[in-house]
Amino acid sequence: MNEASFLQQLYRSLEAAGDQTLLTELSEGPAGLETGRELLHRISRARAFLAGRGLDKGDRCALVAANGIDWIAMDLAIMAEGLIVVPLYHRQAASELVAMMKDSSPALIFCGSAALRDPILEAWPGAPPQVLLEEVFRKEPEPQELGPGPASLSVRAPVRHEERDVVAILYTSGTSGEAKGVMITAGNVAHILRCTSARLDLLMNSAPRQDRVYQWAPLNFAAAWISLLTSLLRRSWVFLNRDLNQLAAEIRTVAPDYFVNVPALLERVRRAVDEQLWKTGGVVLKIYSRAKTGFVRKHEGQSSFSDSLWLTLARKAVFPTIRKKMIGGNLRGLISGSAALNLDTQLYFMMLGIPILQVYGLTETTAICTMDDPRRVEPGRVGFAVPGTEMKLGAQDEILVRGPHIFAGYWNRPEETAKVLIDGWFHTGDQGEVNAAGN
C-alpha cells in the first residue's frame, strides 16, 4: 500500500501551513503562538532527544502533562519515532497514574512539571527515567540537530507505520471501573481522521478561511486527541485552554467555529443564561420566557400564532445578544459527546440558533461510532454511523460495532479483550435504539 500514513499526512499539512499560526496557548500573559513550521521544528527537537535514548520501535513513553504546545509536539514526536505514546490525565492521583504506568511499562516518563513528577517518584521509587518537557524543549539544539540555515532543525519524515501498528495506548475505565490500556493503531486513527474531516467539511460548508477551534478537554482523552489531530490535518487554528476557570471568557474571545463539549458543560451554560436573565428581568425576561414556552410547544406540534410572534421577537431582539455573549459571532455548531445529552438542552440551543451535533463512541472505537450530519440533525439521537462502520443491536439492545476504527485489544489483557471482541464485533456494553432512517 502506497497510501500515506496519517502521520505522513500530518507532516505534509504542517509543511504546507508554513508560517501560518496553527496553535495558540491561552494564558493570563502573552499567548504562546506556534506556526506549522515552528511545530515541525519542535517535533524534530523532541525526536532528536528520543533518538539519543536508544529506544526500540514499539517501546512505550508515558506523557503526563497539561494541555499545551509541548504536549502536542511530544505526542507527535513519540509516534513519529515509531514508539507508542501513553498519554495520562495529569489531574489523576499519583497512585492511579503509577498503576497505569506499571501496567504499560514505559521506557521513559515525560512530565509537564516537577510538581507532577515528584508525587510519581514518591509513589514509585523504582520508576523508569523521568524527563521534564522543559528539558526537551528549552535547551539549545545540538549541532547535529541543525539543518541548513540559521538555527533550523532538520525535519525527518516520520517512521512509516503499517495499519496494524499500535501508536497509542489510551487508558479507560470502561464499564468495570478498572483502568485498561486501549491499543489504538495507525489504521484506527487514519480512518477516523477521514471521517471527522469529512463531517467538518459539511459543517464549514467550504468556508474560505481557517477553522477556529477551541480546545479545553484534556488531550489524553480519545475525543480530544482525535479533535486535535483532525485540526492539525485541516490546518485549523486551535486555541488551547490552560485554565478551566477561564472557559466562558475565552470562548467569547476566541469566537470558535466549533469545539468539543460534554453535556455537563452545556447544561451549565444553559443554567447560567437563565440565571442572568432572571437577574436582568423586565421586558427582556418576558420575551425570553414566552419564546421558550412557544418553542417547546412548536416542537410538540402545538404552536399557536402568539407563540410564533414571541419567537420572532426573541430571534430579533434577544437571542442574537445571548449567542454573542455566549460564544462569539462565528459558531457553526457545538459538538457534544462522552455522555447522553438531555433532549431539552439540545432543543434549547437549537432555539437560540446554535446547532448541537452529537457524537457517540468509546475509547475502544477511537472515540467515534456515529456523528450527526449537519444537514439532517434529529434532536435526541446521536447521528448516523460514520462511513465504513457497521452497527447493530445485540441481546438486550446492546450496541455492537465493527469497522476499521475498532481497537486492537487491551494491553496485556487477552482475556478482557476476548470478552468484548467477538467475531470481529465490539460489544460496547451500551444500550441503544435505531430508527428506520438509520439514526
C-alpha positions in Angstrom: 0.0 0.0 0.0 1.4 3.4 -1.1 -1.2 5.5 0.7 0.5 7.9 3.1 0.1 7.2 6.8 -1.8 9.6 9.0 1.5 10.9 10.4 2.9 11.5 6.9 -0.3 13.4 6.1 0.0 15.5 9.2 3.6 16.3 8.4 2.6 17.5 4.9 -0.1 19.6 6.4 2.3 21.3 8.8 4.8 21.9 6.0 2.0 23.4 3.8 0.9 25.6 6.7 4.4 27.1 6.8 4.3 30.4 8.8 0.5 30.2 9.3 -0.4 30.0 13.0 -1.9 26.7 14.0 -1.7 26.7 17.8 -2.3 29.3 20.4 -1.8 28.7 24.2 -4.2 30.9 26.1 -2.9 32.3 29.3 -3.0 35.4 31.5 0.2 36.7 30.0 1.1 36.9 26.3 -0.4 34.0 24.4 2.0 31.4 23.0 1.8 31.0 19.3 3.1 28.2 17.0 3.1 28.1 13.3 3.2 24.9 11.2 6.9 25.4 10.6 7.7 26.0 14.3 5.7 23.0 15.3 7.6 20.8 12.9 10.9 22.0 14.4 9.6 21.5 17.9 8.7 17.9 17.0 12.1 17.4 15.4 13.8 18.6 18.6 11.8 16.0 20.6 12.6 13.3 18.1 16.3 14.1 18.3 16.0 13.7 22.1 14.3 10.4 21.7 16.7 9.1 19.1 19.6 9.6 21.6 18.0 7.4 24.2 18.5 4.1 22.4 14.8 3.1 22.3 13.4 0.4 20.1 10.3 0.5 17.9 7.3 -0.3 20.0 8.7 1.0 23.3 6.2 2.9 25.3 6.6 6.5 26.5 4.3 7.9 29.2 3.2 11.5 28.8 1.8 13.3 31.9 1.2 17.0 31.3 -1.5 19.7 31.0 -2.6 20.7 27.5 -0.1 22.8 25.7 2.1 23.0 22.6 4.8 21.0 24.3 2.3 18.2 24.9 1.3 18.2 21.3 4.9 18.2 20.0 5.9 15.4 22.4 2.9 13.3 21.4 3.6 13.6 17.7 7.4 13.0 18.2 6.9 9.8 20.1 4.7 8.4 17.4 6.9 9.7 14.6 9.8 7.8 16.1 7.9 4.5 15.9 7.3 4.5 19.6 4.0 4.1 21.5 2.6 7.1 23.4 0.8 6.5 26.6 -0.9 9.8 27.5 -2.3 10.1 31.0 -4.5 12.5 32.8 -2.4 14.9 34.7 -5.1 15.6 37.3 -5.3 11.9 38.4 -3.9 10.8 41.8 -0.2 9.7 41.6 -1.2 6.2 42.8 -3.6 5.8 39.8 -1.0 7.2 37.4 1.6 4.8 38.7 -0.8 1.8 38.4 -1.3 2.6 34.7 2.4 3.2 34.1 3.3 -0.1 35.8 0.8 -1.8 33.5 2.2 -0.2 30.3 5.9 -0.5 31.4 7.1 2.8 29.7 10.8 3.2 28.8 10.5 6.9 29.6 8.1 9.1 31.5 7.7 12.6 30.3 6.2 15.1 32.8 5.0 18.6 32.3 6.4 19.8 35.6 8.3 18.8 38.7 5.0 19.1 40.6 3.7 16.2 38.5 6.9 14.2 38.5 7.7 14.3 42.3 4.5 12.5 43.5 5.1 9.8 40.9 8.6 9.3 42.1 7.3 9.1 45.7 4.7 6.5 44.8 7.1 4.6 42.6 10.7 4.7 43.8 11.9 2.3 41.1 10.2 4.2 38.2 11.8 4.4 34.7 13.7 7.6 33.9 11.6 10.7 34.2 12.1 13.7 31.9 10.6 17.2 32.3 9.3 18.6 29.0 11.3 21.7 29.6 14.4 19.6 29.4 13.4 18.6 25.9 12.2 21.9 24.6 14.0 24.6 26.5 17.6 23.6 25.7 19.6 24.9 22.7 19.7 22.4 19.8 22.8 20.3 19.5 24.9 20.9 16.4 23.9 17.6 14.8 20.3 18.6 15.1 20.8 21.6 12.9 19.9 21.6 9.3 20.6 24.2 6.5 20.0 27.8 7.6 20.4 29.5 10.9 19.1 27.7 14.0 16.9 25.5 11.8 16.2 21.9 12.9 16.2 19.3 10.2 12.8 17.7 9.6 12.9 14.0 9.1 9.9 12.1 7.7 8.1 10.1 10.4 8.7 6.4 10.7 6.4 4.5 8.3 3.5 2.8 10.1 1.6 -0.1 8.9 -2.1 0.0 9.6 -1.9 -2.6 12.4 1.0 -0.9 14.2 0.0 0.4 17.6 0.7 4.1 18.0 -1.0 4.9 21.3 -2.3 3.2 24.5 -5.2 5.2 26.0 -6.4 4.2 29.4 -10.1 3.9 30.1 -12.1 2.6 33.0 -14.9 1.3 30.7 -17.8 -0.3 32.5 -15.7 -2.2 35.0 -14.1 0.8 36.7 -10.7 -0.8 36.3 -8.3 1.1 34.0 -7.4 -0.8 30.9 -5.0 0.2 28.2 -6.8 0.5 24.8 -4.4 -0.1 22.0 -5.0 2.3 19.1 -3.4 1.5 15.7 -2.3 3.7 12.9 -5.2 2.4 10.8 -7.7 3.2 13.5 -6.5 6.9 13.6 -6.3 7.2 9.8 -9.9 6.0 9.3 -11.4 8.3 12.0 -9.5 11.3 10.8 -11.0 10.8 7.3 -14.5 10.6 8.9 -14.1 13.6 11.2 -12.6 15.8 8.5 -15.4 15.0 6.0 -18.1 15.9 8.6 -16.4 19.2 9.4 -16.3 19.9 5.7 -20.1 19.7 5.7 -20.3 21.9 8.8 -18.0 24.6 7.5 -19.6 24.4 4.0 -16.4 25.4 2.2 -15.8 28.5 4.3 -12.9 30.4 2.6 -10.9 30.8 5.8 -9.1 28.9 8.5 -11.3 27.0 11.0 -11.2 28.4 14.6 -11.3 25.6 17.2 -11.4 25.9 20.9 -9.7 23.0 22.8 -10.4 22.7 26.5 -10.8 19.0 27.1 -7.7 17.1 28.3 -5.8 15.8 25.2 -5.2 12.4 26.8 -8.9 11.6 26.2 -9.7 10.0 22.9 -12.2 12.5 21.6 -10.0 15.5 22.4 -7.0 13.8 20.9 -8.8 13.0 17.7 -10.2 16.5 17.6 -6.6 17.9 17.8 -5.2 15.6 15.1 -8.1 16.5 12.8 -7.5 20.2 13.4 -3.8 19.8 12.5 -4.7 17.8 9.4 -7.1 20.5 8.3 -4.6 23.3 9.2 -7.1 24.8 11.6 -6.3 27.4 14.3 -6.5 25.6 17.6 -6.8 27.7 20.8 -5.6 25.7 23.9 -7.2 26.4 27.3 -4.8 26.3 30.2 -7.2 27.3 33.0 -10.7 25.8 33.2 -11.9 28.9 35.2 -11.4 31.0 32.1 -13.7 28.9 29.9 -16.5 31.4 29.5 -14.3 34.4 28.8 -12.0 32.5 26.4 -14.9 31.2 24.3 -16.2 34.7 23.8 -12.7 36.0 22.9 -11.8 33.1 20.6 -15.2 33.1 18.9 -14.7 29.5 17.6 -16.4 27.9 14.6 -16.9 24.7 16.7 -15.5 22.8 19.6 -16.0 19.5 21.5 -18.2 19.7 24.6 -19.6 17.4 27.3 -23.3 17.6 28.3 -22.4 18.8 31.8 -20.8 21.9 30.3 -23.8 22.6 28.0 -26.1 22.2 31.0 -24.1 24.7 33.0 -24.1 27.2 30.2 -27.9 26.9 29.9 -28.4 27.5 33.6 -26.1 30.5 33.6 -28.1 32.1 30.8 -31.3 31.5 32.7 -29.9 32.9 35.9 -28.5 36.0 34.2 -31.8 36.8 32.5 -33.8 36.3 35.7 -31.4 38.9 37.3 -32.0 41.3 34.3 -35.8 41.0 34.5 -38.0 43.4 32.7 -39.2 43.1 29.1 -36.1 41.1 28.0 -37.0 38.3 30.5 -40.6 38.4 29.4 -39.7 38.0 25.7 -37.2 35.2 26.6 -39.7 33.3 28.8 -42.6 33.5 26.3 -40.3 32.5 23.4 -39.0 29.4 25.4 -42.5 28.3 26.1 -43.5 28.8 22.5 -40.5 26.9 21.2 -41.4 23.9 23.3 -45.0 24.0 22.1 -43.8 24.3 18.5 -41.6 21.2 18.9 -44.6 19.3 20.3 -46.7 20.3 17.4 -49.0 22.6 19.5 -47.7 26.0 18.4 -50.1 29.0 18.4 -50.0 32.3 16.5 -48.8 34.1 19.6 -46.0 31.6 20.1 -44.7 32.4 16.7 -44.9 36.2 17.4 -42.9 35.8 20.7 -40.3 33.6 18.9 -39.9 36.0 16.1 -39.4 38.9 18.5 -36.9 36.9 20.5 -34.9 36.0 17.4 -34.6 39.6 16.5 -34.1 41.3 19.9 -32.8 38.7 22.5 -31.3 35.6 21.0 -28.5 37.3 19.0 -27.2 39.0 22.1 -27.2 35.7 24.0 -25.4 34.0 21.3 -22.7 36.7 21.0 -22.1 36.8 24.8 -22.1 33.1 25.0 -19.8 32.0 22.1 -18.9 35.0 19.9 -20.0 35.5 16.3 -18.5 32.6 14.3 -20.1 29.5 15.8 -21.2 26.9 13.2 -22.0 24.2 15.8 -21.3 22.7 19.2 -20.1 19.1 19.2 -21.3 17.0 22.2 -20.1 13.6 23.3 -19.0 11.4 26.2 -22.5 11.1 27.8 -26.2 11.3 26.9 -27.3 14.9 26.2 -30.6 15.9 27.6 -33.1 16.5 24.8 -34.4 19.7 26.4 -30.8 21.1 26.4 -30.3 20.3 22.7 -33.7 21.9 21.9 -32.7 24.9 24.0 -29.6 25.6 22.0 -31.4 25.0 18.7 -33.9 27.6 19.8 -31.0 30.1 20.2 -29.9 29.2 16.7 -26.9 27.2 17.9 -26.8 23.7 16.3 -25.6 20.8 18.5 -24.0 17.9 16.7 -23.9 14.7 18.8 -21.2 12.1 18.6 -21.3 8.6 20.1 -18.3 6.5 20.6 -15.8 4.9 23.1 -12.1 4.9 23.5 -12.2 1.4 22.0 -13.8 2.8 18.8 -11.1 5.5 18.5 -13.6 7.9 20.0 -16.3 7.7 17.3 -19.0 5.4 16.0 -21.7 7.9 15.0 -21.7 11.6 14.1 -24.5 13.9 13.3 -24.8 15.1 9.7 -25.1 18.9 10.0 -27.7 18.8 7.2 -30.1 16.5 9.0 -29.8 16.7 12.7 -32.5 14.8 14.6 -32.8 16.0 18.2 -32.4 13.3 20.8 -30.4 11.0 18.6 -26.6 10.7 18.1 -26.4 10.6 14.3 -25.5 8.1 11.7 -22.7 5.5 11.8 -19.6 7.0 10.2 -18.6 5.6 6.8 -17.0 2.2 6.9 -18.7 1.4 10.3 -21.3 -1.3 10.9 -23.6 -1.1 13.9 -26.3 -3.4 15.1 -28.2 -4.2 18.2 -27.4 -7.5 20.1 -29.0 -9.1 23.1 -30.9 -6.6 25.3 -30.3 -3.9 22.7 -26.6 -3.8 23.3 -24.8 -1.7 20.7 -22.3 -3.8 18.6 -19.8 -2.2 16.3 -17.5 -3.4 13.6 -15.1 -1.4 11.4 -11.5 -0.2 10.8 -11.7 2.1 13.8 -12.1 -0.8 16.4 -9.1 -1.0 18.7 -6.5 -3.8 18.6 -7.3 -5.0 22.1 -6.5 -4.2 25.7 -2.8 -4.0 26.6 -1.6 -7.3 28.2 -5.3 -8.3 28.8 -6.1 -11.0 26.3 -9.0 -12.4 28.4 -10.6 -8.9 28.8 -10.2 -8.4 25.0 -11.8 -11.7 24.2 -14.9 -10.7 26.3 -15.6 -7.7 24.2 -14.3 -8.5 20.7 -16.3 -11.4 19.4 -16.3 -12.5 15.7 -15.0 -9.0 14.8 -17.8 -7.2 16.7 -17.0 -4.9 19.6 -19.6 -5.3 22.4 -19.9 -1.8 23.8 -21.9 -2.5 26.9 -24.2 0.3 26.0 -27.9 0.1 25.1 -29.4 1.9 22.2 -32.0 2.1 19.5 -32.1 2.9 15.8 -34.9 4.4 13.8 -36.0 3.5 10.3 -33.7 6.1 8.8 -30.6 4.6 10.5 -30.3 7.4 13.0 
